[in-house]
């Protein structure tokens, strides 16, 4: 058992170091710019020691007492083989995960396992070669692990007086390795972070550590104060309200206020929010991206086009909470997935219900994905239309019915609506790996299954829908928002890669005049602006800016553990357990470090803490919902 434990320690260190070196070689240009291999190898040794000590610590402590029993040695060997395979599996998964998300496997790795049909369907259809390669590597290392850990002879018995000494030494070494430091805080991912490139800061980790740390962090809804630092609640609310130009509020709902629309209407407009999957500005020609969206570019000339809109995060649930609830990002999970937000949580549907609106959610996939069904139906939506409700869809891929099927459903519902005003939230699915869409709609460039061609198809579906909508009776009394949930494959050599948060946002329909708006705005500004355009006098807790009036000028975004607050061209970045940093930002990718402005840092911190506070205190709601909660 002593020899077996030593074999496991050495072989695991070799495995993880080899994987880390291969990943660094793959990303060598970024590694070289950040200072080379030494920080990665030094940090990796500390993290690997922590991980291996967790696995091998108990066998090491017990070896002097049990190592001479064959049964104990056999059980230990199988334990080591299972954990060895887990280490290999996570490392084999890492390159593709980095390719998709520009980070090691993390909590998203675990969350996707809750939806095996969609995820494994996507992998099988889009990544067969990767799967077969990974299985082959896993089989090879399974054979190696079996040879190393199974059928190892038992130890020779140790003299009685040496056993406690060896056990104590093993326990002390295990404790030190797991703690990883003699400092105040035990080792964690921020301990080995060494540069301004978020992806490179994950290379010193190993992927089993990264995933298990994410699971550990998910044990409760994380407190932003524990991550970024504290601020008195009164000061936090004062800053947030001043930035939102609010003077009202109640003790229970600090940002509750009356929102006066910029214009009155005899009949409030219908509203349609079209949330486009993964449509970053990098694909949109009128925003300086690739020439892949001729239909959206043409629509931008006919409506209110925001050229500097920024997403709040990198996941669909993050974008949905921003545009449907006006809720800013948090270091915790998005509100759609939090248990305390499944009812009595503010959404546009909640406030519109008070004005006689019927609200519906339309999605080509399965609405249980990412907990959307529970969140929307629990927070004011009346109807939900997902894949099982689509009759004879033209095309069904891994993630559900195609965008054209989703838009056909939207058009059908709008075209048959009665006099009751409606709020429609439509969420597309086609622009997602493995890049599936019906043939015959576009002329693909090269391999049809690419993000570029799927963007072309998604754009075609948008153009087709709006050709129908403009000829329909509902056009004149409906305002439409087209906005992306986030960009695809967000990454880059920066703490918060701002160019990948830049997204299209366009309001059109009814009497919306053509206009190009170059103000810096956030997704959370859009629902507030729509309420104003609809002509509704409302009461709500949203802190977004009404863009029909002077405003805008700031955006906030969550990028993994990092929080970015962009105001003008000044970016403040909050990192876990570190001092805030400030950068002068010039699009698309220039970040010049500057001394941190204390007032701006406080503003960023207040906006990072506020969403967690209102969630934990059930203060992001409406008065009648809070009374009933």
Beta strands, then each sheet from edge to edge (+ up, - down):
strand 1: 257-259
strand 2: 270-276
strand 3: 304-310
strand 4: 358-363
strand 5: 383-385
strand 6: 396-397
strand 7: 400-401
strand 8: 422-427
strand 9: 478-484
strand 10: 502-509
strand 11: 515-522
strand 12: 538-540
strand 13: 554-559
strand 14: 562-567
strand 15: 570-574
strand 16: 581-586
strand 17: 590-594
sheet 1: 1+ 12-
sheet 2: 5+ 4+ 8+ 2+ 9+ 10- 3+ 11+
sheet 3: 6+ 7-
sheet 4: 13+ 14- 15+ 16- 17+
end
